[in-house]
Amino acid sequence: MGFSSALLVLVLLSWSGPLQGQQQHHLVEYMERRLAALEERLAQCQDQSSRHAAELRDFKNKMLPLLEVAEKEREALRTEADGISGRVDRLEREVDYLETRNPVLPCVELDEKVPGGPGSKGKGRRNEKYDMMTDCSYTISQVRAMKILKQFGGPAGLWTKDPLGQTEKIYVLDGTQNDTAFVFPRLRDFTLAMAARKASRIRVPFPWVGTGQLVYGGFLYYARRPPGGPGGGGELENTLQLIKFHLANRTVVDSSVFPAERLIPPYGLRTDTYIDLAADEEGLWAVYATLEDNRHLCLAKLDPQTLDTEQQWDTPCPRENAEAAFVICGTLYVVYNTRPASRARIQCSFDVSGTLTPERAALSYFPRRYGAHASLRYNPRERQLYAWDDGYQILYKLEMRKKEEV
């Protein structure tokens, strides 16, 4: 009997003063048996703990080499994945190079080059050579890089920066029929997770139509469907009204009915936009189409002060499979795609000054991404395209070269 057992027995004996003789003897035997069982269980627990500790040490000794092997294999897989990624990047660059060296054929038909052809029938159209107001003589060499900034809003919309503004404000116009624009102080604020909370809102008096809006010189230019405008029936069935809205004062400063009859959507892949406004180094432009020649795009030069139409052109660029367009140095670049969406490409260009012919223009693909552009806005100060692609806001960097070098 151990010391603890003897001590417990003495305590019990002190409590059992009245117990004498046989009863006291039975109690002591019972307590000894219980204590012995308890000590046996404690010994078993100690044995099991020792055995489990030994098994754990053995398991650890077995796993350490396996973990080292797994870590080496993981590093090998990572190195292999990096190598594959590098090869894919090189392959894409090679594909881009081949596409640049062997571009798709421009969308120009032979009969469209003949004076007096289909393009000469437009009422009030001049189709005269444009006299450049600036010395801008650049053309696109290729769409160089792409950066996805954010996913904001619905599948169609527009985001842009004022190319003449002195601030870094970002303007976001979500949707094709809306009256509220988001304004972010800078690009960094727009890219935050809870960006909408940092944005101010500007409400215009009339909802815009499509994604052809433009922020230029502190004003928002957009097309409004007047009562009875396209799709509404009535006398103004095929007309749109251009609105010039002062962003600081939040007032309409001018408006004008666009001088083109029987308007239709200029882009075959987008039926919600009737007039697509654009800005470049030369000023304000409008891309549109009419039923008079429902196969091709038209281009107009606008006066940003009065909204008057200065010149108009019938371009050889087809409407079919067109999804967006933009203007750089007086040259219209039309972007084409497919349905369902695939890799977008610049496949037709039209230089109003006549310096760059469609056959000499560099026709290139947009990098990597397969999507559908709801809008493209060129910023001449940054030489970047602000794109809205299925709800994603994307920046494209452009590589330029002189038109004479093409």
The 8 nearest C-alpha neighbors of each residue, nearest first, counted from 0:
[[1, 4, 5, 2, 31, 35, 3, 34],
 [2, 0, 4, 3, 5, 6, 35, 34],
 [1, 3, 5, 4, 6, 0, 7, 8],
 [4, 2, 6, 1, 5, 7, 0, 8],
 [3, 5, 7, 1, 6, 2, 0, 8],
 [6, 4, 8, 2, 7, 3, 9, 1],
 [5, 7, 3, 9, 4, 8, 2, 10],
 [6, 8, 10, 4, 5, 9, 3, 11],
 [7, 9, 5, 11, 10, 6, 12, 4],
 [10, 8, 12, 6, 11, 7, 13, 5],
 [11, 9, 7, 13, 8, 12, 6, 14],
 [12, 10, 14, 8, 13, 9, 15, 7],
 [11, 13, 9, 15, 14, 10, 8, 16],
 [12, 14, 10, 11, 15, 16, 9, 8],
 [15, 13, 11, 12, 16, 10, 17, 9],
 [14, 16, 12, 18, 17, 13, 11, 23],
 [15, 17, 18, 14, 13, 12, 19, 11],
 [18, 16, 15, 19, 14, 23, 12, 13],
 [19, 17, 15, 16, 23, 22, 20, 12],
 [18, 20, 23, 22, 17, 21, 16, 15],
 [19, 21, 23, 22, 24, 18, 25, 17],
 [22, 20, 24, 23, 25, 19, 18, 26],
 [23, 21, 25, 24, 20, 19, 26, 18],
 [22, 24, 26, 21, 19, 25, 20, 18],
 [23, 25, 21, 27, 22, 26, 28, 20],
 [26, 24, 28, 22, 27, 23, 29, 21],
 [25, 27, 29, 23, 28, 24, 30, 22],
 [26, 28, 30, 24, 25, 29, 31, 23],
 [27, 29, 31, 25, 26, 30, 32, 24],
 [30, 28, 26, 32, 31, 27, 25, 33],
 [29, 31, 33, 27, 32, 28, 34, 26],
 [32, 30, 28, 34, 29, 33, 35, 27],
 [31, 33, 35, 29, 30, 34, 36, 28],
 [34, 32, 30, 36, 35, 31, 37, 29],
 [35, 33, 37, 31, 36, 32, 30, 38],
 [34, 36, 32, 38, 37, 33, 31, 39],
 [37, 35, 39, 33, 34, 38, 32, 40],
 [36, 38, 34, 40, 39, 35, 33, 41],
 [37, 39, 41, 35, 40, 36, 34, 42],
 [40, 38, 36, 42, 37, 41, 35, 43],
 [41, 39, 43, 37, 42, 38, 44, 36],
 [40, 42, 38, 44, 43, 39, 45, 37],
 [41, 43, 45, 39, 40, 44, 38, 46],
 [44, 42, 40, 46, 41, 45, 47, 39],
 [45, 43, 47, 41, 46, 42, 48, 40],
 [44, 46, 42, 48, 43, 47, 49, 41],
 [47, 45, 43, 49, 44, 48, 50, 42],
 [46, 48, 50, 44, 49, 45, 51, 43],
 [49, 47, 45, 51, 50, 46, 44, 52],
 [48, 50, 52, 46, 47, 51, 45, 53],
 [49, 51, 47, 53, 48, 52, 46, 54],
 [52, 50, 54, 48, 53, 49, 47, 55],
 [53, 51, 55, 49, 54, 50, 48, 56],
 [52, 54, 50, 56, 51, 55, 49, 57],
 [55, 53, 51, 57, 56, 52, 58, 50],
 [54, 56, 58, 52, 57, 53, 51, 59],
 [57, 55, 59, 53, 54, 58, 60, 52],
 [56, 58, 54, 60, 55, 59, 61, 53],
 [59, 57, 55, 61, 60, 56, 62, 54],
 [60, 58, 56, 62, 61, 57, 55, 63],
 [59, 61, 57, 58, 63, 62, 56, 64],
 [60, 62, 58, 59, 63, 57, 64, 65],
 [63, 61, 65, 59, 64, 60, 66, 58],
 [62, 64, 66, 65, 60, 61, 59, 67],
 [65, 63, 67, 66, 62, 68, 61, 60],
 [66, 64, 62, 68, 67, 63, 69, 61],
 [67, 65, 69, 63, 68, 64, 62, 70],
 [66, 68, 64, 70, 65, 69, 63, 71],
 [67, 69, 65, 71, 66, 70, 72, 64],
 [70, 68, 66, 72, 71, 67, 73, 65],
 [71, 69, 73, 67, 72, 68, 66, 74],
 [70, 72, 68, 74, 69, 73, 75, 67],
 [71, 73, 75, 69, 70, 74, 76, 68],
 [74, 72, 70, 76, 75, 71, 69, 77],
 [75, 73, 77, 71, 72, 76, 78, 70],
 [74, 76, 72, 78, 73, 77, 79, 71],
 [77, 75, 79, 73, 78, 74, 80, 72],
 [78, 76, 74, 80, 79, 75, 73, 81],
 [77, 79, 75, 81, 76, 80, 74, 82],
 [78, 80, 76, 82, 77, 81, 75, 83],
 [81, 79, 83, 77, 82, 78, 76, 84],
 [82, 80, 84, 78, 79, 83, 85, 77],
 [81, 83, 79, 85, 80, 84, 78, 86],
 [84, 82, 80, 86, 85, 81, 87, 79],
 [85, 83, 81, 87, 82, 86, 80, 88],
 [84, 86, 82, 88, 83, 87, 81, 89],
 [85, 87, 83, 89, 88, 84, 90, 82],
 [88, 86, 90, 84, 89, 85, 83, 91],
 [89, 87, 85, 91, 90, 86, 84, 92],
 [88, 90, 86, 92, 87, 91, 93, 85],
 [91, 89, 87, 93, 88, 92, 86, 94],
 [92, 90, 94, 88, 93, 89, 95, 87],
 [93, 91, 95, 89, 94, 90, 96, 88],
 [92, 94, 96, 90, 91, 95, 97, 89],
 [95, 93, 91, 97, 96, 92, 98, 90],
 [94, 96, 92, 98, 93, 97, 91, 99],
 [97, 95, 93, 99, 94, 98, 92, 100],
 [98, 96, 100, 94, 99, 95, 101, 93],
 [99, 97, 102, 101, 95, 96, 100, 94],
 [98, 100, 96, 102, 97, 101, 363, 95],
 [99, 101, 97, 98, 102, 96, 95, 361],
 [102, 100, 98, 99, 97, 103, 96, 104],
 [103, 101, 98, 99, 362, 100, 104, 363],
 [102, 104, 105, 101, 346, 362, 98, 363],
 [103, 105, 102, 106, 346, 362, 107, 358],
 [106, 104, 346, 347, 107, 103, 357, 358],
 [105, 107, 347, 316, 104, 346, 108, 317],
 [108, 106, 105, 315, 109, 316, 111, 347],
 [109, 107, 111, 110, 106, 315, 112, 105],
 [108, 110, 111, 112, 107, 113, 315, 106],
 [109, 111, 112, 113, 108, 116, 117, 107],
 [110, 112, 109, 108, 113, 116, 315, 117],
 [111, 113, 110, 109, 114, 108, 116, 315],
 [114, 112, 111, 110, 116, 115, 109, 117],
 [115, 113, 116, 112, 119, 111, 118, 117],
 [114, 116, 119, 113, 117, 118, 120, 111],
 [117, 115, 118, 114, 113, 119, 111, 110],
 [116, 118, 119, 120, 111, 115, 292, 110],
 [117, 119, 313, 116, 120, 121, 115, 111],
 [120, 118, 115, 117, 121, 116, 114, 124],
 [121, 119, 118, 117, 122, 116, 115, 124],
 [120, 122, 124, 119, 123, 118, 291, 313],
 [121, 123, 124, 120, 119, 259, 125, 291],
 [124, 122, 121, 125, 311, 120, 259, 258],
 [125, 123, 121, 311, 122, 126, 312, 310],
 [124, 126, 127, 311, 123, 310, 312, 119],
 [127, 125, 312, 124, 311, 313, 128, 310],
 [128, 126, 125, 129, 312, 310, 351, 311],
 [127, 129, 352, 351, 130, 353, 126, 125],
 [128, 130, 352, 351, 131, 127, 353, 310],
 [131, 129, 352, 132, 128, 351, 133, 127],
 [130, 132, 133, 129, 352, 134, 281, 329],
 [131, 133, 130, 281, 134, 135, 280, 129],
 [134, 132, 135, 131, 281, 280, 328, 136],
 [133, 135, 136, 132, 131, 328, 280, 137],
 [136, 134, 133, 328, 137, 280, 131, 281],
 [135, 137, 401, 402, 134, 328, 138, 403],
 [138, 136, 401, 400, 402, 135, 399, 328],
 [137, 139, 399, 402, 400, 401, 140, 136],
 [140, 138, 399, 141, 398, 400, 361, 397],
 [139, 141, 399, 398, 361, 400, 138, 142],
 [142, 140, 398, 139, 143, 363, 397, 399],
 [143, 141, 397, 365, 396, 398, 144, 395],
 [142, 144, 397, 396, 141, 398, 395, 145],
 [145, 143, 396, 395, 142, 366, 146, 397],
 [144, 146, 395, 394, 396, 147, 366, 393],
 [145, 147, 394, 393, 148, 395, 144, 396],
 [148, 146, 393, 149, 392, 394, 145, 391],
 [149, 147, 392, 393, 146, 190, 394, 150],
 [148, 150, 392, 391, 190, 147, 151, 393],
 [151, 149, 391, 390, 392, 152, 148, 147],
 [150, 152, 390, 149, 391, 153, 392, 173],
 [153, 151, 390, 173, 150, 154, 156, 174],
 [152, 154, 390, 155, 174, 173, 151, 156],
 [153, 155, 389, 390, 156, 152, 388, 373],
 [156, 154, 373, 174, 153, 389, 390, 175],
 [155, 157, 173, 174, 210, 172, 387, 373],
 [156, 158, 172, 387, 374, 171, 210, 173],
 [159, 157, 171, 170, 172, 385, 387, 156],
 [158, 160, 170, 385, 169, 376, 171, 157],
 [159, 161, 169, 162, 170, 168, 214, 167],
 [160, 162, 164, 215, 214, 163, 216, 159],
 [163, 161, 378, 164, 160, 380, 215, 379],
 [164, 162, 216, 161, 215, 165, 217, 380],
 [165, 163, 161, 166, 162, 216, 217, 215],
 [164, 166, 163, 167, 161, 162, 168, 216],
 [167, 165, 164, 168, 185, 184, 161, 160],
 [166, 168, 185, 169, 184, 165, 186, 160],
 [169, 167, 184, 185, 183, 166, 160, 170],
 [168, 170, 183, 160, 182, 159, 185, 186],
 [171, 169, 182, 159, 158, 181, 160, 168],
 [170, 172, 158, 181, 180, 157, 173, 182],
 [173, 171, 180, 157, 156, 158, 181, 174],
 [172, 174, 156, 152, 171, 157, 153, 155],
 [173, 175, 156, 155, 176, 177, 153, 172],
 [174, 176, 209, 208, 210, 177, 156, 155],
 [177, 175, 208, 207, 174, 206, 209, 178],
 [176, 178, 206, 207, 179, 174, 175, 173],
 [177, 179, 206, 203, 202, 205, 207, 180],
 [180, 178, 202, 201, 177, 203, 200, 181],
 [181, 179, 172, 201, 200, 171, 202, 182],
 [182, 180, 200, 171, 170, 198, 199, 172],
 [181, 183, 170, 199, 198, 169, 200, 171],
 [182, 184, 198, 169, 185, 168, 189, 188],
 [185, 183, 168, 167, 169, 188, 182, 186],
 [186, 184, 168, 167, 187, 183, 188, 169],
 [185, 187, 189, 188, 169, 190, 167, 168],
 [186, 188, 190, 189, 185, 191, 184, 183],
 [189, 187, 186, 190, 191, 185, 194, 183],
 [188, 190, 186, 194, 187, 191, 183, 185],
 [189, 191, 187, 188, 149, 148, 186, 194],
 [192, 190, 194, 188, 193, 189, 187, 149],
 [191, 193, 194, 190, 189, 195, 149, 188],
 [194, 192, 191, 195, 196, 197, 190, 189],
 [193, 195, 191, 189, 196, 197, 192, 188],
 [196, 194, 198, 197, 193, 189, 181, 199],
 [195, 197, 194, 198, 193, 199, 192, 183],
 [198, 196, 195, 194, 183, 199, 188, 193],
 [199, 197, 183, 195, 182, 196, 181, 200],
 [198, 200, 182, 181, 183, 197, 201, 196],
 [199, 201, 181, 180, 182, 179, 198, 202],
 [202, 200, 180, 179, 203, 181, 199, 182],
 [201, 203, 179, 178, 180, 200, 204, 249],
 [202, 204, 178, 205, 179, 201, 206, 249],
 [205, 203, 202, 206, 178, 251, 250, 249],
 [204, 206, 203, 178, 207, 223, 177, 224],
 [207, 205, 178, 177, 176, 223, 208, 203],
 [206, 208, 223, 176, 222, 177, 221, 178],
 [209, 207, 176, 175, 223, 222, 272, 224],
 [208, 210, 272, 175, 271, 211, 176, 207],
 [211, 209, 156, 175, 212, 272, 157, 374],
 [210, 212, 275, 276, 209, 274, 272, 221],
 [213, 211, 221, 210, 220, 276, 275, 222],
 [212, 214, 220, 219, 276, 215, 221, 277],
 [215, 213, 219, 161, 218, 220, 217, 216],
 [214, 216, 161, 218, 217, 213, 163, 162],
 [217, 215, 163, 218, 164, 161, 214, 162],
 [216, 218, 215, 246, 164, 245, 214, 219],
 [219, 217, 245, 244, 215, 246, 216, 214],
 [218, 220, 214, 244, 213, 243, 221, 246],
 [221, 219, 243, 213, 242, 212, 214, 218],
 [220, 222, 212, 242, 241, 207, 219, 213],
 [223, 221, 241, 240, 207, 208, 242, 239],
 [222, 224, 240, 207, 208, 239, 225, 241],
 [223, 225, 228, 239, 240, 226, 208, 222],
 [224, 226, 228, 227, 223, 240, 239, 235],
 [227, 225, 228, 224, 231, 235, 233, 232],
 [226, 228, 231, 233, 232, 235, 236, 225],
 [229, 227, 236, 235, 224, 225, 231, 238],
 [230, 228, 236, 237, 231, 238, 227, 224],
 [229, 231, 232, 228, 236, 227, 237, 224],
 [232, 230, 227, 228, 229, 236, 233, 226],
 [233, 231, 236, 227, 230, 228, 234, 229],
 [234, 232, 227, 236, 235, 231, 228, 226],
 [233, 235, 236, 227, 232, 228, 237, 238],
 [236, 234, 228, 227, 238, 233, 237, 232],
 [235, 237, 228, 229, 232, 227, 233, 234],
 [238, 236, 261, 229, 262, 235, 228, 260],
 [239, 237, 235, 228, 236, 229, 260, 262],
 [240, 238, 224, 257, 256, 223, 228, 222],
 [239, 241, 256, 223, 255, 222, 257, 224],
 [240, 242, 222, 255, 254, 221, 256, 223],
 [241, 243, 254, 221, 220, 222, 244, 253],
 [244, 242, 220, 253, 252, 251, 219, 254],
 [243, 245, 251, 219, 218, 250, 252, 246],
 [246, 244, 218, 249, 250, 248, 247, 251],
 [247, 245, 249, 218, 248, 217, 244, 219],
 [246, 248, 249, 245, 217, 218, 250, 244],
 [249, 247, 250, 245, 246, 244, 251, 252],
 [250, 248, 246, 245, 247, 244, 251, 203],
 [249, 251, 245, 248, 244, 252, 246, 203],
 [250, 252, 244, 253, 243, 245, 249, 242],
 [253, 251, 243, 244, 250, 245, 254, 242],
 [254, 252, 243, 251, 242, 255, 305, 244],
 [255, 253, 242, 241, 243, 240, 256, 252],
 [254, 256, 241, 240, 257, 306, 242, 253],
 [257, 255, 240, 239, 241, 258, 238, 254],
 [256, 258, 240, 259, 239, 255, 241, 238],
 [259, 257, 256, 260, 308, 238, 255, 239],
 [260, 258, 257, 262, 261, 238, 289, 237],
 [259, 261, 262, 237, 238, 258, 289, 290],
 [260, 262, 237, 289, 290, 263, 238, 259],
 [261, 263, 289, 237, 260, 288, 238, 290],
 [262, 264, 289, 288, 273, 265, 290, 261],
 [265, 263, 273, 270, 272, 266, 288, 271],
 [266, 264, 288, 287, 318, 296, 263, 273],
 [267, 265, 321, 322, 318, 269, 268, 264],
 [266, 268, 319, 320, 318, 321, 269, 265],
 [267, 269, 322, 266, 320, 321, 270, 319],
 [270, 268, 266, 267, 271, 322, 272, 264],
 [269, 271, 264, 272, 268, 267, 266, 273],
 [270, 272, 209, 269, 273, 175, 264, 208],
 [273, 271, 209, 264, 270, 274, 210, 211],
 [272, 274, 264, 263, 287, 265, 275, 271],
 [275, 273, 287, 286, 272, 211, 276, 285],
 [274, 276, 211, 286, 285, 287, 277, 273],
 [275, 277, 285, 211, 284, 213, 212, 286],
 [278, 276, 284, 283, 325, 285, 326, 213],
 [279, 277, 283, 282, 284, 326, 377, 280],
 [278, 280, 327, 281, 282, 379, 326, 328],
 [279, 281, 328, 282, 379, 327, 135, 278],
 [282, 280, 279, 328, 132, 329, 133, 283],
 [281, 283, 278, 279, 280, 284, 303, 301],
 [282, 284, 278, 301, 277, 303, 300, 302],
 [285, 283, 300, 277, 301, 299, 276, 278],
 [284, 286, 276, 299, 275, 298, 277, 274],
 [287, 285, 298, 275, 274, 297, 276, 299],
 [286, 288, 265, 274, 297, 296, 273, 298],
 [289, 287, 265, 296, 297, 263, 262, 264],
 [290, 288, 262, 263, 291, 261, 293, 292],
 [289, 291, 293, 292, 261, 263, 262, 288],
 [292, 290, 289, 293, 121, 261, 120, 288],
 [293, 291, 290, 294, 289, 295, 288, 117],
 [292, 294, 290, 289, 295, 291, 288, 318],
 [293, 295, 292, 318, 317, 319, 296, 288],
 [296, 294, 317, 318, 316, 293, 315, 292],
 [297, 295, 288, 314, 316, 265, 318, 287],
 [296, 298, 313, 287, 288, 314, 312, 286],
 [297, 299, 286, 312, 311, 285, 287, 313],
 [298, 300, 311, 285, 310, 284, 301, 312],
 [299, 301, 284, 310, 309, 308, 283, 311],
 [302, 300, 308, 283, 284, 309, 307, 306],
 [301, 303, 306, 307, 304, 305, 308, 309],
 [304, 302, 306, 305, 301, 283, 282, 307],
 [305, 303, 302, 306, 307, 253, 301, 243],
 [304, 306, 307, 302, 303, 253, 254, 301],
 [307, 305, 302, 303, 301, 304, 255, 308],
 [308, 306, 302, 305, 301, 309, 255, 303],
 [307, 309, 301, 310, 300, 302, 306, 299],
 [310, 308, 300, 301, 307, 302, 311, 299],
 [311, 309, 300, 299, 308, 125, 312, 124],
 [312, 310, 299, 124, 298, 125, 126, 300],
 [313, 311, 126, 298, 297, 314, 299, 124],
 [312, 314, 297, 118, 298, 296, 126, 315],
 [313, 315, 316, 297, 296, 312, 349, 295],
 [314, 316, 107, 295, 317, 111, 313, 296],
 [317, 315, 314, 295, 347, 296, 106, 107],
 [318, 316, 295, 319, 294, 296, 315, 106],
 [319, 317, 295, 267, 266, 321, 294, 265],
 [318, 320, 267, 317, 321, 266, 294, 268],
 [321, 319, 267, 335, 268, 336, 337, 318],
 [322, 320, 335, 266, 267, 318, 319, 334],
 [321, 323, 268, 266, 335, 334, 269, 320],
 [324, 322, 334, 374, 321, 333, 375, 266],
 [325, 323, 333, 332, 334, 375, 331, 326],
 [324, 326, 332, 331, 277, 377, 376, 375],
 [325, 327, 331, 330, 279, 332, 329, 277],
 [328, 326, 330, 279, 329, 331, 325, 280],
 [329, 327, 135, 330, 280, 136, 279, 137],
 [328, 330, 327, 351, 350, 326, 281, 331],
 [331, 329, 350, 327, 326, 349, 328, 351],
 [330, 332, 326, 349, 348, 325, 350, 333],
 [333, 331, 348, 325, 324, 347, 326, 330],
 [332, 334, 324, 347, 345, 323, 348, 346],
 [335, 333, 345, 323, 344, 324, 321, 322],
 [336, 334, 321, 344, 320, 322, 343, 345],
 [337, 335, 343, 320, 341, 340, 321, 322],
 [338, 336, 340, 339, 341, 320, 335, 268],
 [339, 337, 340, 336, 341, 268, 320, 371],
 [338, 340, 337, 341, 336, 371, 370, 369],
 [339, 341, 338, 337, 370, 371, 336, 369],
 [342, 340, 369, 337, 370, 336, 343, 339],
 [341, 343, 369, 368, 336, 344, 370, 365],
 [344, 342, 336, 365, 335, 364, 341, 334],
 [343, 345, 364, 334, 335, 365, 363, 346],
 [346, 344, 334, 362, 363, 333, 347, 364],
 [345, 347, 362, 105, 344, 334, 333, 335],
 [346, 348, 333, 105, 106, 316, 345, 332],
 [349, 347, 332, 331, 357, 333, 330, 350],
 [348, 350, 331, 330, 357, 351, 314, 332],
 [351, 349, 330, 353, 352, 355, 329, 331],
 [350, 352, 129, 353, 329, 128, 330, 349],
 [353, 351, 129, 128, 350, 354, 130, 131],
 [352, 354, 350, 351, 355, 128, 356, 129],
 [355, 353, 352, 356, 350, 402, 351, 403],
 [356, 354, 353, 350, 402, 359, 360, 357],
 [355, 357, 358, 359, 360, 354, 353, 350],
 [358, 356, 360, 359, 348, 349, 355, 347],
 [357, 359, 356, 360, 105, 355, 361, 104],
 [360, 358, 356, 357, 405, 355, 361, 362],
 [359, 361, 357, 358, 362, 356, 355, 405],
 [362, 360, 140, 363, 359, 139, 99, 141],
 [363, 361, 345, 346, 102, 360, 103, 99],
 [362, 364, 345, 344, 141, 99, 361, 102],
 [363, 365, 344, 343, 345, 366, 142, 342],
 [364, 366, 343, 344, 142, 367, 363, 342],
 [367, 365, 368, 364, 144, 145, 142, 143],
 [368, 366, 369, 365, 342, 91, 145, 364],
 [367, 369, 366, 370, 342, 365, 341, 343],
 [368, 370, 342, 341, 340, 367, 343, 371],
 [371, 369, 340, 341, 388, 368, 372, 342],
 [370, 372, 388, 340, 389, 373, 369, 336],
 [373, 371, 388, 374, 387, 322, 386, 370],
 [372, 374, 155, 387, 388, 371, 156, 210],
 [375, 373, 387, 372, 386, 157, 323, 210],
 [376, 374, 386, 385, 384, 323, 325, 324],
 [377, 375, 385, 384, 325, 159, 386, 378],
 [376, 378, 384, 383, 379, 385, 325, 375],
 [377, 379, 162, 383, 382, 380, 381, 384],
 [380, 378, 382, 381, 279, 280, 377, 162],
 [379, 381, 378, 382, 162, 163, 383, 280],
 [382, 380, 383, 378, 379, 162, 377, 396],
 [383, 381, 379, 378, 380, 397, 396, 377],
 [382, 384, 396, 381, 378, 395, 377, 397],
 [383, 385, 377, 395, 376, 394, 386, 375],
 [384, 386, 376, 394, 375, 159, 393, 377],
 [387, 385, 375, 393, 374, 392, 384, 388],
 [386, 388, 392, 374, 373, 372, 391, 157],
 [387, 389, 372, 391, 371, 390, 373, 386],
 [390, 388, 154, 391, 371, 155, 387, 370],
 [389, 391, 154, 153, 388, 150, 152, 151],
 [392, 390, 150, 388, 389, 149, 387, 393],
 [391, 393, 387, 149, 148, 386, 150, 147],
 [394, 392, 147, 386, 146, 148, 385, 391],
 [393, 395, 385, 146, 384, 145, 386, 147],
 [396, 394, 145, 384, 383, 144, 397, 146],
 [397, 395, 383, 144, 143, 142, 145, 394],
 [398, 396, 142, 143, 383, 382, 141, 399],
 [397, 399, 140, 141, 143, 139, 142, 396],
 [400, 398, 139, 140, 138, 137, 397, 401],
 [399, 401, 137, 138, 140, 402, 139, 404],
 [400, 402, 137, 404, 403, 136, 138, 405],
 [403, 401, 404, 137, 405, 138, 136, 355],
 [402, 404, 401, 405, 355, 354, 136, 400],
 [405, 403, 401, 402, 400, 137, 138, 359],
 [404, 402, 403, 359, 360, 401, 361, 400]]
